[in-house]
Amino acid sequence: MNPKLKLLAEGQGGVFSRGQAADCGYTPGQIHDRIRDGRWQRIRYGQYAEAADLSHLTPWDQQGQKHRRLVHAVMNSMRPGSVAVSHQSALALHGVTLWGLDLAEVHLSRLDRHRGGRIAGVRHHRGKLTEADLTVVGRLPATTVSRALFEMACTSSFEAAVISADAVRRDHPISTDVEQRLLEATEFWPGSATARAALQFSNPLSESVGESRLRVLMQNHGLPTPLLQVAFTDADGFVGRVDFYFPDLRTVVEFDGLVKYAGATSESLVQEKLREDRLRALGLQVVRITWADLDHPARVVARIRQAFARS
Protein backbone atom coordinates (compact mmCIF):
# COMPACT_ATOMS: atom_id res chain seq x y z
CA MET A 1 0.00 0.00 0.00
CA ASN A 2 1.42 3.37 -0.95
CA PRO A 3 2.13 5.86 1.88
CA LYS A 4 -0.74 8.18 0.98
CA LEU A 5 -3.40 5.44 1.13
CA LYS A 6 -1.79 3.84 4.17
CA LEU A 7 -1.96 7.09 6.11
CA LEU A 8 -5.57 7.64 5.07
CA ALA A 9 -6.55 4.09 6.08
CA GLU A 10 -4.86 4.40 9.47
CA GLY A 11 -7.23 7.24 10.30
CA GLN A 12 -10.21 5.06 9.35
CA GLY A 13 -9.54 1.91 11.34
CA GLY A 14 -7.51 0.41 8.50
CA VAL A 15 -10.41 0.70 6.05
CA PHE A 16 -10.54 2.64 2.79
CA SER A 17 -12.98 2.94 -0.09
CA ARG A 18 -12.49 2.06 -3.72
CA GLY A 19 -12.74 5.76 -4.55
CA GLN A 20 -10.06 6.62 -2.00
CA ALA A 21 -7.75 3.98 -3.46
CA ALA A 22 -8.31 5.46 -6.91
CA ASP A 23 -7.59 8.97 -5.63
CA CYS A 24 -4.31 7.65 -4.22
CA GLY A 25 -3.19 6.37 -7.63
CA TYR A 26 -4.50 2.80 -7.89
CA THR A 27 -6.05 1.72 -11.19
CA PRO A 28 -9.12 -0.58 -11.34
CA GLY A 29 -6.80 -3.37 -12.48
CA GLN A 30 -4.42 -2.89 -9.56
CA ILE A 31 -7.32 -2.88 -7.11
CA HIS A 32 -8.69 -6.09 -8.64
CA ASP A 33 -5.28 -7.78 -8.50
CA ARG A 34 -4.78 -6.96 -4.83
CA ILE A 35 -8.18 -8.34 -3.90
CA ARG A 36 -7.68 -11.48 -5.98
CA ASP A 37 -4.26 -12.34 -4.54
CA GLY A 38 -5.35 -11.63 -0.95
CA ARG A 39 -3.27 -8.54 -0.23
CA TRP A 40 -6.49 -6.60 0.26
CA GLN A 41 -9.71 -7.87 1.83
CA ARG A 42 -13.20 -6.75 0.86
CA ILE A 43 -14.84 -5.60 4.12
CA ARG A 44 -18.05 -4.40 2.54
CA TYR A 45 -19.15 -3.41 -0.94
CA GLY A 46 -16.66 -0.81 -2.14
CA GLN A 47 -14.71 -0.86 1.17
CA TYR A 48 -11.37 -2.62 1.66
CA ALA A 49 -8.50 -3.15 4.08
CA GLU A 50 -5.08 -4.73 3.99
CA ALA A 51 -5.11 -8.41 4.92
CA ALA A 52 -4.29 -8.94 8.60
CA ASP A 53 -3.12 -12.05 10.42
CA LEU A 54 -5.36 -12.44 13.48
CA SER A 55 -4.37 -16.00 14.34
CA HIS A 56 -2.63 -14.89 17.56
CA LEU A 57 -5.92 -13.55 18.95
CA THR A 58 -8.66 -15.45 20.74
CA PRO A 59 -11.69 -16.31 18.56
CA TRP A 60 -13.79 -13.57 20.19
CA ASP A 61 -11.03 -10.97 19.80
CA GLN A 62 -10.73 -11.94 16.12
CA GLN A 63 -14.46 -11.35 15.72
CA GLY A 64 -14.17 -8.03 17.54
CA GLN A 65 -11.35 -6.87 15.27
CA LYS A 66 -13.28 -7.87 12.14
CA HIS A 67 -16.37 -6.09 13.43
CA ARG A 68 -14.41 -2.88 14.09
CA ARG A 69 -13.33 -2.88 10.45
CA LEU A 70 -16.91 -3.46 9.37
CA VAL A 71 -18.04 -0.51 11.51
CA HIS A 72 -15.49 1.78 9.86
CA ALA A 73 -16.53 0.52 6.42
CA VAL A 74 -20.18 1.32 7.15
CA MET A 75 -19.39 4.73 8.60
CA ASN A 76 -17.30 5.62 5.55
CA SER A 77 -20.54 5.64 3.54
CA MET A 78 -22.75 7.47 6.07
CA ARG A 79 -23.53 11.15 5.97
CA PRO A 80 -21.50 12.93 8.69
CA GLY A 81 -23.60 13.82 11.73
CA SER A 82 -26.47 11.49 10.82
CA VAL A 83 -25.63 8.53 13.10
CA ALA A 84 -23.53 7.38 16.03
CA VAL A 85 -22.12 3.88 16.43
CA SER A 86 -23.99 2.17 19.27
CA HIS A 87 -24.79 -1.09 21.07
CA GLN A 88 -22.21 -3.90 20.60
CA SER A 89 -20.67 -2.04 17.67
CA ALA A 90 -19.76 0.84 19.99
CA LEU A 91 -18.42 -1.63 22.59
CA ALA A 92 -16.22 -3.13 19.87
CA LEU A 93 -14.85 0.32 19.04
CA HIS A 94 -14.12 0.90 22.73
CA GLY A 95 -12.21 -2.41 22.83
CA VAL A 96 -14.64 -4.11 25.23
CA THR A 97 -14.69 -7.90 25.14
CA LEU A 98 -17.68 -9.33 23.26
CA TRP A 99 -18.82 -12.95 23.34
CA GLY A 100 -21.97 -14.75 22.28
CA LEU A 101 -23.23 -11.87 20.12
CA ASP A 102 -24.15 -11.67 16.45
CA LEU A 103 -21.59 -9.32 14.95
CA ALA A 104 -22.76 -9.67 11.37
CA GLU A 105 -24.72 -6.41 11.66
CA VAL A 106 -23.41 -2.96 12.51
CA HIS A 107 -25.53 -1.10 15.06
CA LEU A 108 -26.07 2.64 14.63
CA SER A 109 -28.27 5.10 16.51
CA ARG A 110 -29.87 7.81 14.42
CA LEU A 111 -29.02 11.42 15.24
CA ASP A 112 -31.44 12.70 12.57
CA ARG A 113 -35.09 12.02 11.77
CA HIS A 114 -34.36 8.93 9.68
CA ARG A 115 -36.44 5.88 10.53
CA GLY A 116 -34.99 2.84 12.25
CA GLY A 117 -34.77 -0.73 10.95
CA ARG A 118 -32.35 -2.98 9.13
CA ILE A 119 -30.87 -1.71 5.88
CA ALA A 120 -28.08 -3.50 3.99
CA GLY A 121 -26.62 -5.24 7.03
CA VAL A 122 -26.93 -2.20 9.28
CA ARG A 123 -29.32 -2.02 12.22
CA HIS A 124 -30.56 1.56 12.67
CA HIS A 125 -31.93 2.43 16.12
CA ARG A 126 -34.13 5.33 17.13
CA GLY A 127 -33.65 6.74 20.60
CA LYS A 128 -32.94 9.88 22.56
CA LEU A 129 -29.23 10.45 23.00
CA THR A 130 -28.00 13.27 25.19
CA GLU A 131 -24.60 14.90 25.01
CA ALA A 132 -23.57 12.77 28.00
CA ASP A 133 -24.30 9.63 25.96
CA LEU A 134 -21.96 10.50 23.09
CA THR A 135 -18.23 10.47 22.54
CA VAL A 136 -15.73 10.05 19.70
CA VAL A 137 -13.70 6.88 19.15
CA GLY A 138 -11.12 6.80 16.38
CA ARG A 139 -12.77 9.84 14.74
CA LEU A 140 -16.17 8.11 14.78
CA PRO A 141 -19.15 9.40 16.80
CA ALA A 142 -20.25 6.67 19.18
CA THR A 143 -22.17 6.11 22.34
CA THR A 144 -20.08 6.02 25.51
CA VAL A 145 -18.91 2.72 26.99
CA SER A 146 -21.57 2.85 29.70
CA ARG A 147 -24.41 3.74 27.32
CA ALA A 148 -23.31 1.10 24.81
CA LEU A 149 -23.21 -1.54 27.55
CA PHE A 150 -26.80 -0.77 28.57
CA GLU A 151 -27.88 -0.80 24.91
CA MET A 152 -26.24 -4.16 24.27
CA ALA A 153 -27.37 -5.75 27.55
CA CYS A 154 -31.02 -4.99 26.73
CA THR A 155 -30.77 -6.94 23.47
CA SER A 156 -28.55 -9.90 24.42
CA SER A 157 -28.56 -12.99 26.58
CA PHE A 158 -27.75 -12.72 30.29
CA GLU A 159 -24.46 -14.57 29.73
CA ALA A 160 -23.30 -12.28 26.92
CA ALA A 161 -24.27 -9.22 28.93
CA VAL A 162 -22.35 -10.41 32.01
CA ILE A 163 -19.20 -11.07 29.98
CA SER A 164 -19.13 -7.54 28.60
CA ALA A 165 -20.28 -6.00 31.89
CA ASP A 166 -17.42 -7.73 33.71
CA ALA A 167 -14.98 -6.29 31.16
CA VAL A 168 -16.46 -2.80 31.46
CA ARG A 169 -16.39 -2.90 35.27
CA ARG A 170 -12.77 -4.00 35.11
CA ASP A 171 -11.39 -1.70 32.41
CA HIS A 172 -13.90 1.19 32.17
CA PRO A 173 -15.40 1.73 35.64
CA ILE A 174 -18.85 3.33 35.61
CA SER A 175 -19.54 6.00 38.22
CA THR A 176 -22.57 5.62 40.46
CA ASP A 177 -24.16 8.77 39.02
CA VAL A 178 -23.79 7.59 35.42
CA GLU A 179 -25.11 4.13 36.25
CA GLN A 180 -28.14 5.57 38.03
CA ARG A 181 -28.89 7.93 35.14
CA LEU A 182 -28.78 5.07 32.63
CA LEU A 183 -30.85 2.79 34.83
CA GLU A 184 -33.56 5.45 34.89
CA ALA A 185 -33.29 6.14 31.15
CA THR A 186 -33.62 2.46 30.22
CA GLU A 187 -36.15 1.45 32.88
CA PHE A 188 -38.94 0.69 30.40
CA TRP A 189 -36.83 -0.60 27.53
CA PRO A 190 -37.51 -4.14 26.31
CA GLY A 191 -34.86 -6.37 27.87
CA SER A 192 -34.07 -3.92 30.67
CA ALA A 193 -34.69 -6.62 33.31
CA THR A 194 -31.91 -8.74 31.78
CA ALA A 195 -29.62 -5.74 31.63
CA ARG A 196 -30.21 -4.84 35.27
CA ALA A 197 -29.64 -8.42 36.41
CA ALA A 198 -26.42 -8.69 34.41
CA LEU A 199 -25.07 -5.39 35.73
CA GLN A 200 -25.89 -6.35 39.30
CA PHE A 201 -24.17 -9.71 38.85
CA SER A 202 -21.10 -8.29 37.07
CA ASN A 203 -17.77 -8.25 38.86
CA PRO A 204 -14.56 -6.42 37.89
CA LEU A 205 -12.50 -9.23 39.44
CA SER A 206 -13.55 -11.62 36.70
CA GLU A 207 -10.48 -11.68 34.46
CA SER A 208 -11.55 -13.53 31.32
CA VAL A 209 -14.45 -14.66 29.17
CA GLY A 210 -14.08 -18.18 30.56
CA GLU A 211 -14.23 -17.02 34.17
CA SER A 212 -17.33 -14.94 33.42
CA ARG A 213 -19.05 -17.86 31.71
CA LEU A 214 -18.20 -20.17 34.60
CA ARG A 215 -19.61 -17.67 37.12
CA VAL A 216 -22.87 -17.55 35.18
CA LEU A 217 -22.99 -21.35 34.98
CA MET A 218 -22.49 -21.71 38.74
CA GLN A 219 -25.08 -19.05 39.49
CA ASN A 220 -27.63 -20.64 37.13
CA HIS A 221 -27.29 -23.95 38.96
CA GLY A 222 -27.70 -22.51 42.42
CA LEU A 223 -24.16 -22.89 43.74
CA PRO A 224 -23.05 -20.58 46.58
CA THR A 225 -21.49 -17.27 45.58
CA PRO A 226 -17.69 -17.66 45.54
CA LEU A 227 -15.01 -15.11 46.35
CA LEU A 228 -12.89 -14.09 43.35
CA GLN A 229 -9.11 -13.77 43.02
CA VAL A 230 -8.23 -14.88 46.54
CA ALA A 231 -4.53 -15.17 47.43
CA PHE A 232 -3.14 -18.05 49.50
CA THR A 233 0.15 -18.45 51.37
CA ASP A 234 1.79 -21.32 53.22
CA ALA A 235 4.93 -21.74 55.35
CA ASP A 236 7.08 -21.17 52.26
CA GLY A 237 5.31 -17.93 51.30
CA PHE A 238 2.96 -16.98 48.48
CA VAL A 239 1.23 -19.94 46.83
CA GLY A 240 -0.98 -18.24 44.29
CA ARG A 241 -4.17 -16.39 43.52
CA VAL A 242 -7.17 -18.56 42.66
CA ASP A 243 -10.10 -17.76 40.38
CA PHE A 244 -12.91 -18.84 42.73
CA TYR A 245 -12.93 -19.74 46.42
CA PHE A 246 -15.81 -21.10 48.48
CA PRO A 247 -14.53 -20.40 52.03
CA ASP A 248 -17.26 -22.24 53.93
CA LEU A 249 -16.62 -25.33 51.83
CA ARG A 250 -12.81 -25.05 51.59
CA THR A 251 -13.01 -25.46 47.82
CA VAL A 252 -11.10 -23.73 45.05
CA VAL A 253 -12.31 -23.69 41.44
CA GLU A 254 -9.86 -22.73 38.71
CA PHE A 255 -10.71 -22.02 35.09
CA ASP A 256 -8.09 -23.27 32.66
CA GLY A 257 -8.72 -21.58 29.34
CA LEU A 258 -6.86 -22.88 26.30
CA VAL A 259 -5.40 -19.40 25.84
CA LYS A 260 -3.84 -19.58 29.31
CA TYR A 261 -1.39 -22.26 28.24
CA ALA A 262 -0.78 -21.15 24.66
CA GLY A 263 2.95 -21.54 24.20
CA ALA A 264 3.40 -22.73 27.77
CA THR A 265 6.65 -24.57 28.50
CA SER A 266 6.84 -27.89 30.28
CA GLU A 267 8.51 -26.08 33.18
CA SER A 268 5.55 -23.69 33.59
CA LEU A 269 3.13 -26.62 33.57
CA VAL A 270 5.18 -28.34 36.27
CA GLN A 271 5.09 -25.15 38.34
CA GLU A 272 1.32 -25.05 37.97
CA LYS A 273 1.08 -28.65 39.22
CA LEU A 274 3.27 -27.82 42.23
CA ARG A 275 1.08 -24.80 42.97
CA GLU A 276 -1.98 -27.03 42.99
CA ASP A 277 -0.25 -29.52 45.30
CA ARG A 278 0.50 -26.69 47.77
CA LEU A 279 -3.15 -25.61 47.69
CA ARG A 280 -4.24 -29.16 48.47
CA ALA A 281 -1.72 -29.30 51.30
CA LEU A 282 -3.58 -26.37 52.87
CA GLY A 283 -6.61 -28.61 53.15
CA LEU A 284 -8.36 -27.22 50.06
CA GLN A 285 -10.29 -29.12 47.42
CA VAL A 286 -9.21 -28.00 43.94
CA VAL A 287 -11.44 -28.34 40.86
CA ARG A 288 -10.17 -27.41 37.40
CA ILE A 289 -12.63 -26.48 34.65
CA THR A 290 -11.74 -26.16 30.95
CA TRP A 291 -13.45 -24.63 27.92
CA ALA A 292 -14.67 -28.06 26.85
CA ASP A 293 -16.27 -28.57 30.29
CA LEU A 294 -18.46 -25.48 29.83
CA ASP A 295 -20.40 -27.38 27.16
CA HIS A 296 -21.50 -29.84 29.88
CA PRO A 297 -22.87 -27.68 32.72
CA ALA A 298 -24.43 -30.55 34.70
CA ARG A 299 -21.09 -32.36 34.73
CA VAL A 300 -19.29 -29.23 35.93
CA VAL A 301 -21.77 -28.66 38.75
CA ALA A 302 -21.55 -32.32 39.80
CA ARG A 303 -17.75 -32.12 40.06
CA ILE A 304 -17.93 -28.97 42.19
CA ARG A 305 -20.59 -30.45 44.45
CA GLN A 306 -18.47 -33.58 44.87
CA ALA A 307 -15.59 -31.37 46.00
CA PHE A 308 -17.96 -29.70 48.49
CA ALA A 309 -18.88 -33.13 49.85
CA ARG A 310 -15.22 -34.17 50.21
CA SER A 311 -14.44 -30.99 52.12
C-alpha positions in Angstrom: 0.0 0.0 0.0 1.4 3.4 -0.9 2.1 5.9 1.9 -0.7 8.2 1.0 -3.4 5.4 1.1 -1.8 3.8 4.2 -2.0 7.1 6.1 -5.6 7.6 5.1 -6.5 4.1 6.1 -4.9 4.4 9.5 -7.2 7.2 10.3 -10.2 5.1 9.3 -9.5 1.9 11.3 -7.5 0.4 8.5 -10.4 0.7 6.0 -10.5 2.6 2.8 -13.0 2.9 -0.1 -12.5 2.1 -3.7 -12.7 5.8 -4.6 -10.1 6.6 -2.0 -7.7 4.0 -3.5 -8.3 5.5 -6.9 -7.6 9.0 -5.6 -4.3 7.6 -4.2 -3.2 6.4 -7.6 -4.5 2.8 -7.9 -6.1 1.7 -11.2 -9.1 -0.6 -11.3 -6.8 -3.4 -12.5 -4.4 -2.9 -9.6 -7.3 -2.9 -7.1 -8.7 -6.1 -8.6 -5.3 -7.8 -8.5 -4.8 -7.0 -4.8 -8.2 -8.3 -3.9 -7.7 -11.5 -6.0 -4.3 -12.3 -4.5 -5.3 -11.6 -1.0 -3.3 -8.5 -0.2 -6.5 -6.6 0.3 -9.7 -7.9 1.8 -13.2 -6.7 0.9 -14.8 -5.6 4.1 -18.1 -4.4 2.5 -19.2 -3.4 -0.9 -16.7 -0.8 -2.1 -14.7 -0.9 1.2 -11.4 -2.6 1.7 -8.5 -3.2 4.1 -5.1 -4.7 4.0 -5.1 -8.4 4.9 -4.3 -8.9 8.6 -3.1 -12.1 10.4 -5.4 -12.4 13.5 -4.4 -16.0 14.3 -2.6 -14.9 17.6 -5.9 -13.5 19.0 -8.7 -15.5 20.7 -11.7 -16.3 18.6 -13.8 -13.6 20.2 -11.0 -11.0 19.8 -10.7 -11.9 16.1 -14.5 -11.4 15.7 -14.2 -8.0 17.5 -11.4 -6.9 15.3 -13.3 -7.9 12.1 -16.4 -6.1 13.4 -14.4 -2.9 14.1 -13.3 -2.9 10.5 -16.9 -3.5 9.4 -18.0 -0.5 11.5 -15.5 1.8 9.9 -16.5 0.5 6.4 -20.2 1.3 7.1 -19.4 4.7 8.6 -17.3 5.6 5.5 -20.5 5.6 3.5 -22.7 7.5 6.1 -23.5 11.2 6.0 -21.5 12.9 8.7 -23.6 13.8 11.7 -26.5 11.5 10.8 -25.6 8.5 13.1 -23.5 7.4 16.0 -22.1 3.9 16.4 -24.0 2.2 19.3 -24.8 -1.1 21.1 -22.2 -3.9 20.6 -20.7 -2.0 17.7 -19.8 0.8 20.0 -18.4 -1.6 22.6 -16.2 -3.1 19.9 -14.9 0.3 19.0 -14.1 0.9 22.7 -12.2 -2.4 22.8 -14.6 -4.1 25.2 -14.7 -7.9 25.1 -17.7 -9.3 23.3 -18.8 -13.0 23.3 -22.0 -14.7 22.3 -23.2 -11.9 20.1 -24.2 -11.7 16.5 -21.6 -9.3 15.0 -22.8 -9.7 11.4 -24.7 -6.4 11.7 -23.4 -3.0 12.5 -25.5 -1.1 15.1 -26.1 2.6 14.6 -28.3 5.1 16.5 -29.9 7.8 14.4 -29.0 11.4 15.2 -31.4 12.7 12.6 -35.1 12.0 11.8 -34.4 8.9 9.7 -36.4 5.9 10.5 -35.0 2.8 12.3 -34.8 -0.7 11.0 -32.4 -3.0 9.1 -30.9 -1.7 5.9 -28.1 -3.5 4.0 -26.6 -5.2 7.0 -26.9 -2.2 9.3 -29.3 -2.0 12.2 -30.6 1.6 12.7 -31.9 2.4 16.1 -34.1 5.3 17.1 -33.6 6.7 20.6 -32.9 9.9 22.6 -29.2 10.5 23.0 -28.0 13.3 25.2 -24.6 14.9 25.0 -23.6 12.8 28.0 -24.3 9.6 26.0 -22.0 10.5 23.1 -18.2 10.5 22.5 -15.7 10.0 19.7 -13.7 6.9 19.1 -11.1 6.8 16.4 -12.8 9.8 14.7 -16.2 8.1 14.8 -19.1 9.4 16.8 -20.3 6.7 19.2 -22.2 6.1 22.3 -20.1 6.0 25.5 -18.9 2.7 27.0 -21.6 2.8 29.7 -24.4 3.7 27.3 -23.3 1.1 24.8 -23.2 -1.5 27.5 -26.8 -0.8 28.6 -27.9 -0.8 24.9 -26.2 -4.2 24.3 -27.4 -5.7 27.6 -31.0 -5.0 26.7 -30.8 -6.9 23.5 -28.6 -9.9 24.4 -28.6 -13.0 26.6 -27.8 -12.7 30.3 -24.5 -14.6 29.7 -23.3 -12.3 26.9 -24.3 -9.2 28.9 -22.3 -10.4 32.0 -19.2 -11.1 30.0 -19.1 -7.5 28.6 -20.3 -6.0 31.9 -17.4 -7.7 33.7 -15.0 -6.3 31.2 -16.5 -2.8 31.5 -16.4 -2.9 35.3 -12.8 -4.0 35.1 -11.4 -1.7 32.4 -13.9 1.2 32.2 -15.4 1.7 35.6 -18.8 3.3 35.6 -19.5 6.0 38.2 -22.6 5.6 40.5 -24.2 8.8 39.0 -23.8 7.6 35.4 -25.1 4.1 36.3 -28.1 5.6 38.0 -28.9 7.9 35.1 -28.8 5.1 32.6 -30.9 2.8 34.8 -33.6 5.5 34.9 -33.3 6.1 31.1 -33.6 2.5 30.2 -36.2 1.4 32.9 -38.9 0.7 30.4 -36.8 -0.6 27.5 -37.5 -4.1 26.3 -34.9 -6.4 27.9 -34.1 -3.9 30.7 -34.7 -6.6 33.3 -31.9 -8.7 31.8 -29.6 -5.7 31.6 -30.2 -4.8 35.3 -29.6 -8.4 36.4 -26.4 -8.7 34.4 -25.1 -5.4 35.7 -25.9 -6.3 39.3 -24.2 -9.7 38.9 -21.1 -8.3 37.1 -17.8 -8.3 38.9 -14.6 -6.4 37.9 -12.5 -9.2 39.4 -13.6 -11.6 36.7 -10.5 -11.7 34.5 -11.6 -13.5 31.3 -14.4 -14.7 29.2 -14.1 -18.2 30.6 -14.2 -17.0 34.2 -17.3 -14.9 33.4 -19.0 -17.9 31.7 -18.2 -20.2 34.6 -19.6 -17.7 37.1 -22.9 -17.6 35.2 -23.0 -21.3 35.0 -22.5 -21.7 38.7 -25.1 -19.0 39.5 -27.6 -20.6 37.1 -27.3 -24.0 39.0 -27.7 -22.5 42.4 -24.2 -22.9 43.7 -23.0 -20.6 46.6 -21.5 -17.3 45.6 -17.7 -17.7 45.5 -15.0 -15.1 46.3 -12.9 -14.1 43.4 -9.1 -13.8 43.0 -8.2 -14.9 46.5 -4.5 -15.2 47.4 -3.1 -18.1 49.5 0.2 -18.5 51.4 1.8 -21.3 53.2 4.9 -21.7 55.4 7.1 -21.2 52.3 5.3 -17.9 51.3 3.0 -17.0 48.5 1.2 -19.9 46.8 -1.0 -18.2 44.3 -4.2 -16.4 43.5 -7.2 -18.6 42.7 -10.1 -17.8 40.4 -12.9 -18.8 42.7 -12.9 -19.7 46.4 -15.8 -21.1 48.5 -14.5 -20.4 52.0 -17.3 -22.2 53.9 -16.6 -25.3 51.8 -12.8 -25.0 51.6 -13.0 -25.5 47.8 -11.1 -23.7 45.0 -12.3 -23.7 41.4 -9.9 -22.7 38.7 -10.7 -22.0 35.1 -8.1 -23.3 32.7 -8.7 -21.6 29.3 -6.9 -22.9 26.3 -5.4 -19.4 25.8 -3.8 -19.6 29.3 -1.4 -22.3 28.2 -0.8 -21.2 24.7 2.9 -21.5 24.2 3.4 -22.7 27.8 6.6 -24.6 28.5 6.8 -27.9 30.3 8.5 -26.1 33.2 5.5 -23.7 33.6 3.1 -26.6 33.6 5.2 -28.3 36.3 5.1 -25.2 38.3 1.3 -25.0 38.0 1.1 -28.6 39.2 3.3 -27.8 42.2 1.1 -24.8 43.0 -2.0 -27.0 43.0 -0.2 -29.5 45.3 0.5 -26.7 47.8 -3.2 -25.6 47.7 -4.2 -29.2 48.5 -1.7 -29.3 51.3 -3.6 -26.4 52.9 -6.6 -28.6 53.1 -8.4 -27.2 50.1 -10.3 -29.1 47.4 -9.2 -28.0 43.9 -11.4 -28.3 40.9 -10.2 -27.4 37.4 -12.6 -26.5 34.7 -11.7 -26.2 31.0 -13.4 -24.6 27.9 -14.7 -28.1 26.9 -16.3 -28.6 30.3 -18.5 -25.5 29.8 -20.4 -27.4 27.2 -21.5 -29.8 29.9 -22.9 -27.7 32.7 -24.4 -30.5 34.7 -21.1 -32.4 34.7 -19.3 -29.2 35.9 -21.8 -28.7 38.7 -21.6 -32.3 39.8 -17.8 -32.1 40.1 -17.9 -29.0 42.2 -20.6 -30.4 44.5 -18.5 -33.6 44.9 -15.6 -31.4 46.0 -18.0 -29.7 48.5 -18.9 -33.1 49.8 -15.2 -34.2 50.2 -14.4 -31.0 52.1 
